[in-house]
Amino acid sequence: MALELLTSPTPNGWKVTIMLEELREAGFDVGDVTVTTIEIQKGEQFSPEFTRVSPNQKIPGLVDGDTRLFESCAILQYLGEKYPSPLFPADHTARWTILPWLYWQAAGVGPIFGNKLSYTRYMGDVDEAAKAHPLERFGNEALRLAGVLDRQLEGQDYLCGDDLTIADIATFPWLRGYKWSKVDITPNENVMAWIDRVRARPGVERGLAYGVPKEEIDSWSKERREAYERRGASIASNENLLRDR
Ligand SMILES: N[C@@H](CCC(=O)N[C@@H](CS)C(=O)NCC(=O)O)C(=O)O
Protein backbone atom coordinates (compact mmCIF):
# COMPACT_ATOMS: atom_id res chain seq x y z
CA MET A 1 0.00 0.00 0.00
CA ALA A 2 1.33 3.45 -0.94
CA LEU A 3 2.52 5.79 1.78
CA GLU A 4 0.38 8.89 2.02
CA LEU A 5 2.16 12.07 3.04
CA LEU A 6 0.15 15.12 4.06
CA THR A 7 2.45 18.09 4.07
CA SER A 8 3.40 21.60 3.02
CA PRO A 9 6.59 23.21 1.66
CA THR A 10 8.00 24.30 5.04
CA PRO A 11 11.03 23.19 7.12
CA ASN A 12 9.01 20.53 8.95
CA GLY A 13 7.52 19.31 5.68
CA TRP A 14 10.88 19.14 3.88
CA LYS A 15 12.28 16.87 6.59
CA VAL A 16 10.03 14.07 5.36
CA THR A 17 10.44 14.66 1.62
CA ILE A 18 14.23 14.72 2.12
CA MET A 19 14.00 11.45 4.11
CA LEU A 20 11.98 9.74 1.39
CA GLU A 21 14.47 10.85 -1.28
CA GLU A 22 17.46 9.82 0.85
CA LEU A 23 15.86 6.39 1.30
CA ARG A 24 15.53 6.16 -2.47
CA GLU A 25 19.20 7.16 -2.75
CA ALA A 26 20.00 4.36 -0.29
CA GLY A 27 18.37 1.93 -2.70
CA PHE A 28 14.95 1.39 -1.09
CA ASP A 29 11.78 1.14 -3.10
CA VAL A 30 9.50 3.30 -1.00
CA GLY A 31 6.85 3.03 -3.69
CA ASP A 32 4.80 5.81 -5.22
CA VAL A 33 4.19 8.07 -2.27
CA THR A 34 0.90 9.97 -2.50
CA VAL A 35 1.66 13.54 -1.49
CA THR A 36 -1.25 15.78 -0.53
CA THR A 37 -0.53 19.44 0.08
CA ILE A 38 -2.23 20.86 3.14
CA GLU A 39 -2.80 24.57 2.51
CA ILE A 40 -1.99 25.83 5.98
CA GLN A 41 -2.70 29.47 5.19
CA LYS A 42 -6.24 28.38 4.32
CA GLY A 43 -6.57 26.47 7.59
CA GLU A 44 -6.74 22.99 6.02
CA GLN A 45 -4.75 21.65 9.02
CA PHE A 46 -7.92 22.08 11.09
CA SER A 47 -10.10 19.85 8.89
CA PRO A 48 -11.51 16.69 10.53
CA GLU A 49 -9.76 14.51 7.90
CA PHE A 50 -6.34 15.97 8.59
CA THR A 51 -6.93 16.04 12.37
CA ARG A 52 -7.51 12.28 12.26
CA VAL A 53 -3.95 11.88 10.99
CA SER A 54 -2.35 14.73 12.92
CA PRO A 55 -4.27 15.39 16.16
CA ASN A 56 -1.95 18.35 16.79
CA GLN A 57 -3.27 19.93 13.55
CA LYS A 58 0.16 20.66 12.14
CA ILE A 59 1.92 19.24 9.12
CA PRO A 60 3.46 16.81 8.35
CA GLY A 61 1.28 13.72 8.71
CA LEU A 62 1.94 10.26 7.28
CA VAL A 63 -0.42 7.35 6.67
CA ASP A 64 1.04 3.87 6.14
CA GLY A 65 -1.83 1.39 5.95
CA ASP A 66 -3.44 1.41 9.40
CA THR A 67 -0.65 3.49 10.91
CA ARG A 68 -1.23 7.24 11.20
CA LEU A 69 1.65 9.40 12.27
CA PHE A 70 2.25 13.02 13.17
CA GLU A 71 5.32 14.96 14.41
CA SER A 72 8.04 15.20 11.80
CA CYS A 73 10.75 13.57 13.93
CA ALA A 74 8.50 10.62 14.82
CA ILE A 75 7.88 10.19 11.08
CA LEU A 76 11.65 10.24 10.39
CA GLN A 77 12.20 7.61 13.08
CA TYR A 78 9.33 5.47 11.75
CA LEU A 79 10.69 5.54 8.22
CA GLY A 80 14.21 4.92 9.53
CA GLU A 81 13.01 1.82 11.38
CA LYS A 82 10.95 0.60 8.46
CA TYR A 83 13.88 0.90 6.04
CA PRO A 84 17.07 0.16 8.06
CA SER A 85 20.08 2.01 6.67
CA PRO A 86 22.86 4.31 7.94
CA LEU A 87 20.14 7.01 8.16
CA PHE A 88 18.96 5.17 11.30
CA PRO A 89 21.04 2.03 11.85
CA ALA A 90 19.58 -1.00 13.61
CA ASP A 91 22.47 -1.05 16.11
CA HIS A 92 21.33 -0.04 19.61
CA THR A 93 24.34 2.15 20.44
CA ALA A 94 24.18 3.93 17.08
CA ARG A 95 20.45 4.61 17.56
CA TRP A 96 21.04 6.08 20.99
CA THR A 97 23.70 8.36 19.56
CA ILE A 98 21.18 9.66 17.06
CA LEU A 99 18.00 9.87 19.14
CA PRO A 100 19.13 12.55 21.62
CA TRP A 101 20.01 14.80 18.68
CA LEU A 102 16.64 14.10 17.10
CA TYR A 103 14.92 15.11 20.35
CA TRP A 104 17.23 18.15 20.57
CA GLN A 105 16.00 19.26 17.18
CA ALA A 106 12.33 18.67 18.03
CA ALA A 107 12.47 20.35 21.43
CA GLY A 108 15.05 23.06 20.74
CA VAL A 109 16.00 23.95 17.20
CA GLY A 110 12.51 23.75 15.66
CA PRO A 111 10.61 25.77 18.27
CA ILE A 112 13.37 28.34 18.80
CA PHE A 113 14.20 28.99 15.14
CA GLY A 114 10.46 28.86 14.37
CA ASN A 115 9.63 31.48 16.98
CA LYS A 116 12.53 33.68 15.90
CA LEU A 117 11.29 33.43 12.34
CA SER A 118 7.72 34.33 13.30
CA TYR A 119 8.76 37.47 15.18
CA THR A 120 11.28 38.46 12.50
CA ARG A 121 9.13 37.96 9.41
CA TYR A 122 5.51 37.34 10.11
CA MET A 123 4.18 39.36 13.01
CA GLY A 124 3.78 42.52 10.96
CA ASP A 125 0.92 43.79 13.11
CA VAL A 126 2.85 43.57 16.40
CA ASP A 127 4.37 46.72 17.81
CA GLU A 128 8.19 46.88 17.40
CA ALA A 129 8.68 47.50 21.13
CA ALA A 130 6.59 44.43 22.01
CA LYS A 131 8.68 42.32 19.63
CA ALA A 132 12.03 43.39 21.08
CA HIS A 133 12.13 40.94 24.00
CA PRO A 134 11.07 37.76 22.13
CA LEU A 135 13.40 38.69 19.27
CA GLU A 136 16.32 39.01 21.66
CA ARG A 137 15.42 35.87 23.59
CA PHE A 138 14.80 33.58 20.62
CA GLY A 139 17.65 35.14 18.63
CA ASN A 140 20.18 34.53 21.41
CA GLU A 141 18.95 31.00 22.02
CA ALA A 142 19.08 30.21 18.29
CA LEU A 143 22.70 31.41 18.24
CA ARG A 144 23.49 29.28 21.27
CA LEU A 145 21.98 26.23 19.56
CA ALA A 146 24.03 26.93 16.42
CA GLY A 147 27.12 26.96 18.68
CA VAL A 148 26.11 23.58 20.14
CA LEU A 149 25.79 22.20 16.61
CA ASP A 150 29.15 23.69 15.64
CA ARG A 151 30.88 21.91 18.54
CA GLN A 152 29.15 18.63 17.70
CA LEU A 153 30.32 18.87 14.08
CA GLU A 154 33.96 19.42 15.04
CA GLY A 155 36.00 16.68 13.34
CA GLN A 156 33.05 14.89 11.76
CA ASP A 157 31.02 15.40 8.59
CA TYR A 158 27.59 14.84 10.07
CA LEU A 159 25.89 15.31 13.41
CA CYS A 160 26.43 11.73 14.58
CA GLY A 161 29.58 10.74 12.72
CA ASP A 162 30.56 9.94 9.13
CA ASP A 163 27.06 9.33 7.79
CA LEU A 164 23.99 11.47 7.25
CA THR A 165 21.29 10.41 9.71
CA ILE A 166 17.74 11.38 10.59
CA ALA A 167 19.22 13.87 13.09
CA ASP A 168 20.86 15.81 10.21
CA ILE A 169 17.68 15.59 8.14
CA ALA A 170 15.64 17.03 11.01
CA THR A 171 18.06 19.87 11.75
CA PHE A 172 19.14 20.94 8.26
CA PRO A 173 15.94 22.66 7.02
CA TRP A 174 15.91 25.08 9.99
CA LEU A 175 19.62 25.92 9.84
CA ARG A 176 19.69 26.40 6.09
CA GLY A 177 16.96 29.04 6.48
CA TYR A 178 19.16 31.23 8.70
CA LYS A 179 18.86 34.25 6.39
CA TRP A 180 15.08 33.99 6.38
CA SER A 181 14.96 33.81 10.20
CA LYS A 182 17.81 36.38 10.41
CA VAL A 183 19.99 34.36 12.77
CA ASP A 184 23.61 35.03 11.90
CA ILE A 185 25.10 31.58 12.24
CA THR A 186 27.87 32.34 9.72
CA PRO A 187 30.74 32.51 12.29
CA ASN A 188 30.10 28.79 12.96
CA GLU A 189 32.42 27.37 10.32
CA ASN A 190 31.58 23.73 10.96
CA VAL A 191 27.87 24.48 10.62
CA MET A 192 28.33 26.43 7.39
CA ALA A 193 30.41 23.60 5.86
CA TRP A 194 27.81 21.06 7.02
CA ILE A 195 24.98 23.06 5.41
CA ASP A 196 26.88 22.97 2.09
CA ARG A 197 27.67 19.26 2.51
CA VAL A 198 24.07 18.29 3.23
CA ARG A 199 22.70 20.60 0.54
CA ALA A 200 25.00 19.01 -2.09
CA ARG A 201 23.33 15.59 -1.73
CA PRO A 202 21.03 14.67 -4.63
CA GLY A 203 18.41 13.25 -2.26
CA VAL A 204 18.33 16.51 -0.32
CA GLU A 205 18.06 18.49 -3.56
CA ARG A 206 15.03 16.44 -4.62
CA GLY A 207 13.46 16.57 -1.17
CA LEU A 208 13.77 20.36 -1.05
CA ALA A 209 12.14 20.66 -4.47
CA TYR A 210 8.80 19.58 -3.02
CA GLY A 211 6.46 22.54 -3.47
CA VAL A 212 9.23 24.77 -4.84
CA PRO A 213 10.35 25.31 -8.44
CA LYS A 214 13.85 23.83 -8.75
CA GLU A 215 15.44 27.11 -9.81
CA GLU A 216 14.01 28.79 -6.71
CA ILE A 217 15.23 26.34 -4.07
CA ASP A 218 18.00 28.67 -2.94
CA SER A 219 17.04 32.03 -4.42
CA TRP A 220 13.53 33.07 -3.73
CA SER A 221 11.44 35.06 -6.16
CA LYS A 222 9.51 38.08 -4.95
CA GLU A 223 6.23 36.14 -5.39
CA ARG A 224 7.40 33.21 -3.33
CA ARG A 225 8.76 35.42 -0.60
CA GLU A 226 5.43 37.28 -0.44
CA ALA A 227 3.48 34.01 -0.39
CA TYR A 228 5.60 32.76 2.54
CA GLU A 229 5.09 36.03 4.39
CA ARG A 230 1.31 35.77 3.90
CA ARG A 231 1.25 32.16 4.95
CA GLY A 232 3.51 32.80 7.96
CA ALA A 233 1.39 35.75 9.05
CA SER A 234 -1.79 33.69 9.07
CA ILE A 235 -0.13 30.81 10.96
CA ALA A 236 1.56 33.09 13.49
CA SER A 237 -1.61 35.07 14.21
CA ASN A 238 -3.26 34.73 17.60
CA GLU A 239 -6.51 34.04 15.76
CA ASN A 240 -4.98 30.84 14.38
CA LEU A 241 -4.11 29.68 17.89
CA LEU A 242 -7.68 30.22 19.05
CA ARG A 243 -9.18 28.54 16.04
CA ASP A 244 -9.99 25.17 17.59
CA ARG A 245 -11.53 26.37 20.86
N1 LIG B 1 6.66 19.71 16.16
C1 LIG B 1 5.95 19.66 14.93
C2 LIG B 1 5.83 21.05 14.35
C3 LIG B 1 5.00 21.05 13.09
C4 LIG B 1 4.69 22.47 12.63
O1 LIG B 1 4.89 23.46 13.35
N2 LIG B 1 4.17 22.55 11.40
C5 LIG B 1 3.77 23.85 10.89
C6 LIG B 1 4.35 24.08 9.52
S1 LIG B 1 6.15 24.06 9.55
C7 LIG B 1 2.26 23.89 10.78
O2 LIG B 1 1.63 22.94 10.36
N3 LIG B 1 1.67 25.03 11.12
C8 LIG B 1 0.25 25.23 11.02
C9 LIG B 1 -0.31 25.92 12.22
O3 LIG B 1 0.45 26.22 13.16
O4 LIG B 1 -1.51 26.18 12.23
C10 LIG B 1 6.66 18.72 13.93
O5 LIG B 1 7.89 18.65 14.01
O6 LIG B 1 5.99 18.06 13.15
The ligand as an ORCA input file, in Angstrom:
! r2SCAN-3c Opt
* xyz 0 1
  N       6.660     19.710     16.163
  C       5.947     19.656     14.934
  C       5.827     21.047     14.346
  C       4.999     21.051     13.088
  C       4.691     22.466     12.631
  O       4.891     23.459     13.353
  N       4.173     22.554     11.398
  C       3.774     23.852     10.889
  C       4.354     24.084      9.520
  S       6.150     24.057      9.551
  C       2.257     23.893     10.776
  O       1.631     22.938     10.364
  N       1.670     25.031     11.116
  C       0.254     25.226     11.017
  C      -0.307     25.917     12.218
  O       0.452     26.218     13.157
  O      -1.511     26.177     12.234
  C       6.664     18.724     13.934
  O       7.893     18.653     14.009
  O       5.987     18.062     13.148
*
